[in-house]
Amino acid sequence: MNYQKAPDDYDPQGDYLNMDSSSHFSDHVTPNMLMENSLKRKLDNIGQETLPKMSRRFESLEDGGIVILKEPKEEPSEEAEVSKYPTRSSFMSCEHPEQSACGIDFLKQMQSLVGTFNSMHLLDIGHTIENKIRETQVDGLTVTNKTITMALESALHYVVRNVSLTGTIEDSVTLREFLLVFRATTFHLADFSEAINEVQRETGFVEKRAPFQKIQNALQFALGFVLP
């Protein structure tokens, strides 16, 4: 068996072999083989207890045949994928409950307001509110108190502008009673309560009457503004 003499600059402890183009050793050793041996020597110096902790593996590239180290790609878990999408509970929970309300609560307050007057002239808005309550998507909606207050203040001023000294018990209600009922069903809205106080100071408790048709128009506007 004929052995090739190793070149003088060969260092068995080093990571690389230095070869020139005239060396016969290049006929038997390729750069890929040298790189692979170098990596294996480095891994041999690592304790066996450390290897399981290293989340690495050897992978060969088909085109060059070079052995390289790659970090394994962590596949996202099913739970992580699901958590990307909002759930019904995440919509329902308010980060600042004192600053917002659930849409269903707003609808029930409006339903209570309409039911207190118990007038046939408010049947249309009553049915609209009932249909809104049945909509499943409303359960998960939250609305800021600022939005609700803006809508109710607009409705309040609309009714006040349309009061008159004429009207019957069947088709209207006194401004005093309207304000009292409105305040009772929206007591949790401090800013809106202040708006009602301002109306009372400006108009007093003059026995003017608010037509139910105007009240219905005002509530329909508020409903469409808060829950379009």
C-alpha positions as a Markdown table, in Angstrom:
| # | Residue | x | y | z |
|---|---|---|---|---|
| 1 | Met | 0.0 | 0.0 | 0.0 |
| 2 | Asn | 1.4 | 3.4 | -1.0 |
| 3 | Tyr | 1.0 | 6.2 | 1.5 |
| 4 | Gln | 1.1 | 9.8 | 0.5 |
| 5 | Lys | 3.4 | 12.0 | 2.6 |
| 6 | Ala | 1.6 | 14.7 | 4.5 |
| 7 | Pro | 2.8 | 18.2 | 3.7 |
| 8 | Asp | 5.1 | 20.0 | 6.1 |
| 9 | Asp | 2.5 | 22.6 | 7.0 |
| 10 | Tyr | -0.1 | 20.1 | 8.1 |
| 11 | Asp | -1.3 | 20.8 | 11.7 |
| 12 | Pro | -3.4 | 17.9 | 13.1 |
| 13 | Gln | -4.6 | 20.1 | 16.0 |
| 14 | Gly | -5.6 | 23.1 | 13.9 |
| 15 | Asp | -8.9 | 23.8 | 12.3 |
| 16 | Tyr | -7.7 | 24.1 | 8.7 |
| 17 | Leu | -5.0 | 22.7 | 6.4 |
| 18 | Asn | -2.9 | 25.1 | 4.5 |
| 19 | Met | -2.2 | 23.7 | 1.0 |
| 20 | Asp | -0.8 | 25.0 | -2.1 |
| 21 | Ser | -1.6 | 24.0 | -5.6 |
| 22 | Ser | 1.5 | 21.8 | -5.9 |
| 23 | Ser | 0.6 | 19.5 | -3.0 |
| 24 | His | -0.4 | 16.0 | -3.8 |
| 25 | Phe | -2.5 | 15.8 | -0.7 |
| 26 | Ser | -5.2 | 17.8 | -2.5 |
| 27 | Asp | -5.8 | 14.7 | -4.7 |
| 28 | His | -7.3 | 12.9 | -1.7 |
| 29 | Val | -8.7 | 15.6 | 0.6 |
| 30 | Thr | -11.4 | 18.1 | -0.4 |
| 31 | Pro | -12.2 | 21.4 | 1.3 |
| 32 | Asn | -15.6 | 20.0 | 2.2 |
| 33 | Met | -14.0 | 17.1 | 4.0 |
| 34 | Leu | -11.7 | 19.4 | 5.9 |
| 35 | Met | -14.6 | 21.6 | 7.0 |
| 36 | Glu | -16.6 | 18.6 | 8.1 |
| 37 | Asn | -13.6 | 17.2 | 10.1 |
| 38 | Ser | -13.0 | 20.6 | 11.7 |
| 39 | Leu | -16.7 | 20.8 | 12.9 |
| 40 | Lys | -16.6 | 17.3 | 14.2 |
| 41 | Arg | -13.4 | 18.1 | 16.3 |
| 42 | Lys | -15.1 | 21.1 | 17.8 |
| 43 | Leu | -18.2 | 19.2 | 18.7 |
| 44 | Asp | -16.0 | 16.5 | 20.3 |
| 45 | Asn | -14.6 | 19.1 | 22.7 |
| 46 | Ile | -18.1 | 19.9 | 23.9 |
| 47 | Gly | -19.3 | 17.8 | 26.8 |
| 48 | Gln | -21.9 | 15.2 | 26.1 |
| 49 | Glu | -24.2 | 16.8 | 28.7 |
| 50 | Thr | -24.2 | 20.0 | 26.7 |
| 51 | Leu | -25.2 | 18.5 | 23.4 |
| 52 | Pro | -28.8 | 17.7 | 24.3 |
| 53 | Lys | -29.2 | 21.3 | 25.4 |
| 54 | Met | -28.1 | 22.7 | 22.1 |
| 55 | Ser | -31.2 | 22.9 | 19.9 |
| 56 | Arg | -29.1 | 22.3 | 16.7 |
| 57 | Arg | -28.8 | 19.7 | 14.1 |
| 58 | Phe | -26.6 | 19.0 | 11.1 |
| 59 | Glu | -28.2 | 19.6 | 7.7 |
| 60 | Ser | -26.7 | 19.0 | 4.3 |
| 61 | Leu | -27.2 | 21.3 | 1.4 |
| 62 | Glu | -27.9 | 19.3 | -1.7 |
| 63 | Asp | -26.1 | 21.6 | -4.1 |
| 64 | Gly | -22.8 | 22.0 | -2.3 |
| 65 | Gly | -22.7 | 19.0 | 0.0 |
| 66 | Ile | -21.4 | 21.3 | 2.8 |
| 67 | Val | -22.4 | 20.4 | 6.4 |
| 68 | Ile | -23.6 | 23.4 | 8.3 |
| 69 | Leu | -25.2 | 24.1 | 11.7 |
| 70 | Lys | -28.7 | 25.5 | 11.6 |
| 71 | Glu | -31.0 | 26.6 | 14.4 |
| 72 | Pro | -34.2 | 24.6 | 14.1 |
| 73 | Lys | -37.3 | 26.6 | 13.3 |
| 74 | Glu | -39.8 | 26.6 | 16.1 |
| 75 | Glu | -43.2 | 25.8 | 14.8 |
| 76 | Pro | -45.9 | 27.9 | 16.5 |
| 77 | Ser | -48.2 | 25.9 | 18.8 |
| 78 | Glu | -51.9 | 25.7 | 18.1 |
| 79 | Glu | -52.6 | 27.7 | 21.2 |
| 80 | Ala | -50.4 | 30.5 | 20.0 |
| 81 | Glu | -52.1 | 30.6 | 16.7 |
| 82 | Val | -55.6 | 30.8 | 18.3 |
| 83 | Ser | -54.4 | 33.6 | 20.7 |
| 84 | Lys | -53.8 | 35.8 | 17.7 |
| 85 | Tyr | -57.5 | 36.2 | 17.0 |
| 86 | Pro | -59.8 | 38.1 | 19.4 |
| 87 | Thr | -62.4 | 36.1 | 21.2 |
| 88 | Arg | -65.8 | 37.1 | 22.4 |
| 89 | Ser | -64.5 | 37.4 | 26.0 |
| 90 | Ser | -61.8 | 39.8 | 24.9 |
| 91 | Phe | -64.4 | 42.1 | 23.3 |
| 92 | Met | -66.5 | 41.9 | 26.4 |
| 93 | Ser | -63.8 | 42.8 | 28.8 |
| 94 | Cys | -63.3 | 46.6 | 29.1 |
| 95 | Glu | -59.8 | 47.8 | 30.1 |
| 96 | His | -61.4 | 50.8 | 31.7 |
| 97 | Pro | -65.0 | 49.8 | 32.6 |
| 98 | Glu | -65.8 | 53.2 | 34.1 |
| 99 | Gln | -65.1 | 54.8 | 30.6 |
| 100 | Ser | -67.1 | 52.4 | 28.5 |
| 101 | Ala | -70.2 | 50.2 | 28.4 |
| 102 | Cys | -71.3 | 47.1 | 26.6 |
| 103 | Gly | -73.6 | 47.7 | 23.7 |
| 104 | Ile | -76.3 | 45.4 | 25.1 |
| 105 | Asp | -76.4 | 47.5 | 28.3 |
| 106 | Phe | -77.0 | 50.7 | 26.4 |
| 107 | Leu | -79.8 | 49.0 | 24.5 |
| 108 | Lys | -81.5 | 47.8 | 27.7 |
| 109 | Gln | -81.3 | 51.3 | 29.1 |
| 110 | Met | -83.0 | 52.7 | 26.1 |
| 111 | Gln | -85.6 | 49.9 | 26.3 |
| 112 | Ser | -86.3 | 50.8 | 29.9 |
| 113 | Leu | -86.7 | 54.5 | 28.9 |
| 114 | Val | -89.2 | 53.6 | 26.2 |
| 115 | Gly | -91.1 | 51.1 | 28.4 |
| 116 | Thr | -91.5 | 53.6 | 31.2 |
| 117 | Phe | -93.5 | 56.0 | 28.9 |
| 118 | Asn | -95.6 | 53.0 | 27.7 |
| 119 | Ser | -96.9 | 54.9 | 24.7 |
| 120 | Met | -98.2 | 53.5 | 21.4 |
| 121 | His | -96.4 | 56.3 | 19.7 |
| 122 | Leu | -93.0 | 54.8 | 20.7 |
| 123 | Leu | -93.8 | 51.3 | 19.3 |
| 124 | Asp | -91.5 | 51.7 | 16.3 |
| 125 | Ile | -88.4 | 52.6 | 18.4 |
| 126 | Gly | -89.3 | 49.9 | 20.8 |
| 127 | His | -89.3 | 47.2 | 18.1 |
| 128 | Thr | -86.0 | 48.6 | 16.7 |
| 129 | Ile | -84.4 | 48.2 | 20.1 |
| 130 | Glu | -85.7 | 44.7 | 20.6 |
| 131 | Asn | -84.3 | 43.6 | 17.2 |
| 132 | Lys | -81.0 | 45.1 | 18.1 |
| 133 | Ile | -80.9 | 43.2 | 21.3 |
| 134 | Arg | -81.5 | 39.9 | 19.4 |
| 135 | Glu | -78.4 | 40.5 | 17.2 |
| 136 | Thr | -75.7 | 38.3 | 18.4 |
| 137 | Gln | -72.8 | 40.6 | 17.4 |
| 138 | Val | -74.1 | 43.3 | 19.8 |
| 139 | Asp | -73.2 | 41.1 | 22.8 |
| 140 | Gly | -69.5 | 41.6 | 22.1 |
| 141 | Leu | -69.5 | 45.3 | 21.4 |
| 142 | Thr | -68.2 | 48.0 | 23.8 |
| 143 | Val | -68.9 | 51.7 | 23.4 |
| 144 | Thr | -67.2 | 54.6 | 25.1 |
| 145 | Asn | -69.3 | 56.6 | 27.5 |
| 146 | Lys | -68.2 | 59.7 | 25.6 |
| 147 | Thr | -69.9 | 58.4 | 22.5 |
| 148 | Ile | -73.1 | 57.6 | 24.4 |
| 149 | Thr | -73.1 | 61.0 | 26.1 |
| 150 | Met | -72.7 | 62.8 | 22.9 |
| 151 | Ala | -75.6 | 60.9 | 21.3 |
| 152 | Leu | -77.9 | 61.4 | 24.3 |
| 153 | Glu | -77.1 | 65.1 | 24.6 |
| 154 | Ser | -78.0 | 65.6 | 21.0 |
| 155 | Ala | -81.3 | 63.7 | 21.6 |
| 156 | Leu | -82.0 | 65.7 | 24.7 |
| 157 | His | -81.5 | 69.1 | 23.0 |
| 158 | Tyr | -83.6 | 68.0 | 20.0 |
| 159 | Val | -86.5 | 67.1 | 22.3 |
| 160 | Val | -86.2 | 70.4 | 24.3 |
| 161 | Arg | -86.2 | 72.5 | 21.1 |
| 162 | Asn | -89.5 | 70.8 | 20.1 |
| 163 | Val | -91.5 | 71.2 | 23.3 |
| 164 | Ser | -94.7 | 73.2 | 23.3 |
| 165 | Leu | -97.5 | 74.3 | 25.6 |
| 166 | Thr | -100.0 | 72.3 | 23.6 |
| 167 | Gly | -100.5 | 68.6 | 23.4 |
| 168 | Thr | -102.5 | 65.7 | 24.9 |
| 169 | Ile | -101.6 | 63.1 | 27.4 |
| 170 | Glu | -101.9 | 60.5 | 24.7 |
| 171 | Asp | -99.3 | 62.0 | 22.3 |
| 172 | Ser | -96.9 | 63.9 | 24.6 |
| 173 | Val | -95.4 | 64.0 | 28.1 |
| 174 | Thr | -94.4 | 66.9 | 30.3 |
| 175 | Leu | -90.8 | 68.1 | 30.0 |
| 176 | Arg | -90.5 | 67.5 | 33.8 |
| 177 | Glu | -91.4 | 63.8 | 33.5 |
| 178 | Phe | -89.3 | 63.3 | 30.5 |
| 179 | Leu | -86.2 | 64.7 | 32.2 |
| 180 | Leu | -86.8 | 62.7 | 35.4 |
| 181 | Val | -87.1 | 59.4 | 33.4 |
| 182 | Phe | -84.1 | 60.3 | 31.2 |
| 183 | Arg | -82.0 | 61.0 | 34.3 |
| 184 | Ala | -83.1 | 57.7 | 36.0 |
| 185 | Thr | -82.2 | 55.5 | 33.1 |
| 186 | Thr | -78.8 | 57.2 | 32.5 |
| 187 | Phe | -77.7 | 58.0 | 36.1 |
| 188 | His | -74.3 | 56.4 | 35.6 |
| 189 | Leu | -73.3 | 59.0 | 33.0 |
| 190 | Ala | -72.1 | 61.9 | 35.1 |
| 191 | Asp | -71.6 | 64.3 | 32.2 |
| 192 | Phe | -75.0 | 63.6 | 30.8 |
| 193 | Ser | -76.6 | 64.2 | 34.2 |
| 194 | Glu | -74.9 | 67.6 | 34.2 |
| 195 | Ala | -76.4 | 68.3 | 30.8 |
| 196 | Ile | -79.9 | 67.5 | 32.2 |
| 197 | Asn | -79.2 | 69.9 | 35.1 |
| 198 | Glu | -78.4 | 72.7 | 32.7 |
| 199 | Val | -81.6 | 72.1 | 30.8 |
| 200 | Gln | -83.6 | 72.3 | 34.0 |
| 201 | Arg | -81.9 | 75.5 | 35.0 |
| 202 | Glu | -82.6 | 77.1 | 31.7 |
| 203 | Thr | -86.2 | 76.0 | 31.3 |
| 204 | Gly | -87.2 | 75.4 | 34.9 |
| 205 | Phe | -90.1 | 73.0 | 35.3 |
| 206 | Val | -92.5 | 74.9 | 33.1 |
| 207 | Glu | -95.3 | 72.5 | 32.1 |
| 208 | Lys | -94.3 | 72.3 | 28.5 |
| 209 | Arg | -94.9 | 69.0 | 26.7 |
| 210 | Ala | -92.6 | 66.9 | 24.6 |
| 211 | Pro | -94.3 | 65.1 | 21.7 |
| 212 | Phe | -93.7 | 61.4 | 21.7 |
| 213 | Gln | -93.0 | 61.5 | 18.0 |
| 214 | Lys | -90.1 | 63.9 | 18.7 |
| 215 | Ile | -88.8 | 61.7 | 21.5 |
| 216 | Gln | -88.9 | 58.7 | 19.1 |
| 217 | Asn | -87.0 | 60.7 | 16.5 |
| 218 | Ala | -84.4 | 61.7 | 19.1 |
| 219 | Leu | -83.9 | 58.1 | 20.3 |
| 220 | Gln | -83.6 | 56.7 | 16.8 |
| 221 | Phe | -80.8 | 59.2 | 16.2 |
| 222 | Ala | -79.0 | 58.3 | 19.4 |
| 223 | Leu | -79.4 | 54.5 | 18.6 |
| 224 | Gly | -78.0 | 54.9 | 15.1 |
| 225 | Phe | -75.1 | 57.1 | 16.4 |
| 226 | Val | -74.0 | 54.6 | 19.1 |
| 227 | Leu | -74.8 | 51.4 | 17.3 |
| 228 | Pro | -74.9 | 52.1 | 13.6 |
